[in-house]
Amino acid sequence: MKKLILLTLLMIGSLACTLTDTALKSGQMGGQARLTQTLRRDLQPLASQCRVTAEDLNFRAGPGMSSEVLFVVKSADVLTVIHASNAWLNVRFHNRVGWVHSNYCERK
């Protein structure tokens, strides 16, 4: 009996995924589904680099002026961009991950 219930639940889950995927492709899903799809797309890695243009640029723990400064990167340092969020870039530098403002980092 337990196996039958589990199999039924798996089949229902599979059907729900198929229906959701079909509805997304046809544009029939509501705003929440479109928002979720947009967020997934926006968080895709950019796989790019940027060069620091400021003399000194704060490498922060989060996106925002109030976030802790972890250290300072120098002019011409090259950072790997993980993804962007508004005016902030989530970057990697010497195996450290943090945030810098995009106004001071020229994308390559």
Buried (B, 14 or more C-beta within 10 A) or exposed (E): EEEEEEEEEEEEEEEEEEEEEEEBEEEEBEEEEEEEEEEEEEEEEBEBBBEBEBEEBBBBEEBEEEBEEBEEBEEEBEBBBBBBBEEBBBBEBEEEEBBBBBEBBEEE
